[in-house]
Amino acid sequence: MTRRVGLAMLGAALGLLPLRLAGAPEDPGKTVVGEVTVTVYYATDGDAAAAGPKATAVGKVQEKRLRNEEKLRFKQYRLLGEDTQPLFRSYENWAQPLKPSEEVLVKFEARSRPTKQATHLDLELWLSRKKILKTDVLLEGDHPLLVLGPEWRGGRLIIAVSLAAEKIPR
């Protein structure tokens, strides 16, 4: 085979490649079956201003929820960040609630198809690029998983993981 014929055949094959990819079936594992929201709060018995100028006040309903948990009772709470990411049918995903910082990362993957009531997730919490928690969890409707995080600026971080309420399948 001559060099020209070989190059022509290669060019023809490469020309057909986009057609094959365009007609390829979608990966069912990438189907979005819900959304997960990760929220980071700062809790303190001291001065809440230590959280910094970007921290905002927490709503009354969320404050009451946090105070209902004995180990999460503090005098003041501030919202530091929030991230909502899609929940894929068969793939892991990451939430990064303190963008652009990677100090707090949550990795999650569906263990079952979510329903309006609940879903099972494999969940990992990473702080400062170190995995500190790995668990499987059942997230139910409007009941977030609350994790008491490390000490930070004279208070503590609280990480909440929940299903995004408006995106839970029916």
C-alpha positions in Angstrom: 0.0 0.0 0.0 1.4 3.4 -0.9 1.7 6.2 1.5 -1.0 8.3 -0.2 -3.5 5.5 -0.1 -2.7 4.9 3.6 -3.2 8.5 4.5 -6.4 8.7 2.5 -7.8 5.7 4.3 -6.8 7.2 7.7 -8.4 10.5 6.7 -11.6 8.7 5.7 -11.7 6.8 9.0 -11.2 9.9 11.0 -13.9 11.7 9.0 -16.4 8.9 10.0 -15.4 9.0 13.7 -17.7 12.1 14.6 -20.6 10.3 12.9 -20.1 7.3 15.1 -19.8 9.3 18.2 -22.9 11.4 17.4 -25.0 8.3 16.9 -23.6 6.6 20.0 -26.2 5.9 22.7 -26.1 8.0 25.9 -24.4 6.5 28.9 -27.3 5.5 31.3 -25.0 6.0 34.3 -24.9 9.7 33.6 -28.7 10.1 34.0 -29.4 12.7 36.6 -31.7 11.2 39.2 -31.8 14.1 41.7 -29.7 16.7 43.3 -27.7 16.9 46.5 -27.1 20.1 48.4 -24.1 20.5 50.7 -24.2 23.5 53.2 -21.4 24.6 55.5 -22.3 26.6 58.7 -20.1 28.3 61.3 -21.3 27.8 64.9 -19.9 29.6 67.9 -20.6 30.7 71.4 -18.3 33.7 70.9 -18.3 36.5 68.3 -19.9 35.4 65.0 -17.9 38.1 63.2 -14.9 35.7 63.3 -16.5 33.8 60.4 -15.6 36.7 58.2 -17.5 39.3 56.1 -18.9 36.8 53.5 -20.8 34.8 56.2 -24.5 35.5 56.4 -27.1 35.0 59.0 -28.9 31.7 59.2 -32.7 31.7 58.9 -34.9 31.0 61.9 -36.1 27.6 60.7 -32.5 26.3 60.0 -31.3 27.8 63.3 -34.0 25.9 65.2 -33.1 22.7 63.4 -29.4 23.0 64.3 -30.3 23.8 68.0 -32.5 20.7 68.2 -29.4 18.6 68.0 -27.6 18.6 71.4 -24.1 18.5 70.1 -24.8 21.3 67.6 -26.1 23.8 70.2 -24.3 27.1 69.9 -25.3 30.7 70.6 -24.8 31.9 67.0 -24.7 30.4 63.5 -23.6 31.7 60.2 -23.9 30.3 56.6 -20.5 30.0 55.0 -21.4 28.4 51.7 -23.6 26.1 49.8 -23.3 23.9 46.6 -26.0 21.9 44.8 -24.8 19.2 42.4 -26.6 16.6 40.3 -26.9 13.1 41.6 -26.0 10.7 38.7 -27.5 7.2 38.5 -24.1 5.4 38.5 -21.4 7.9 38.9 -19.8 9.8 41.8 -19.9 13.5 42.0 -18.3 16.2 44.2 -19.8 19.2 46.0 -17.6 22.2 46.8 -19.5 24.5 49.1 -16.8 27.0 49.8 -15.8 27.9 46.2 -13.1 28.5 45.2 -11.5 26.9 48.3 -11.1 23.1 48.3 -11.0 22.9 52.1 -14.4 21.2 52.3 -15.4 18.7 49.7 -18.1 16.1 49.7 -18.1 13.1 47.4 -21.3 11.2 46.8 -22.7 8.4 44.7 -26.2 7.0 44.5 -26.6 3.4 45.9 -30.2 3.3 44.7 -32.6 5.4 42.6 -34.0 8.2 44.8 -37.7 8.5 45.6 -39.6 11.4 46.9 -39.1 10.0 50.4 -35.4 9.0 50.4 -32.2 7.8 48.7 -29.2 5.8 49.8 -25.8 7.4 49.1 -22.2 6.5 49.5 -20.8 9.6 51.1 -17.3 10.9 51.8 -16.3 14.1 53.6 -12.9 15.6 52.8 -11.3 18.4 54.8 -8.0 19.9 53.7 -7.7 17.1 51.1 -7.9 14.4 53.8 -10.8 12.0 53.9 -12.3 12.2 57.4 -15.6 10.4 57.0 -16.8 7.6 54.7 -20.2 6.2 55.2 -23.4 5.0 53.5 -26.3 7.1 54.4 -30.1 7.2 53.9 -31.1 10.8 53.2 -34.7 11.4 53.8 -36.8 14.2 52.2 -36.2 17.4 54.1 -33.9 15.9 56.9 -30.3 16.7 56.2 -27.4 14.7 57.5 -25.6 17.0 59.9 -21.9 16.5 60.6 -20.1 18.4 63.4 -16.9 19.4 61.7 -13.5 20.7 63.0 -12.8 23.7 65.2 -12.4 26.8 63.1 -11.8 30.5 64.1 -13.0 29.9 67.7 -16.1 28.0 66.7 -17.0 24.8 64.8 -17.9 24.0 61.2 -21.2 22.1 60.7 -21.7 20.3 57.3 -25.2 19.5 56.2 -25.9 17.1 53.3 -29.5 16.9 51.9 -31.5 16.1 48.9 -32.4 19.2 47.0 -36.2 19.4 47.8 -37.5 20.7 44.5 -35.5 18.1 42.5 -36.5 14.9 44.3 -38.2 12.6 41.8 -41.9 11.9 42.3 
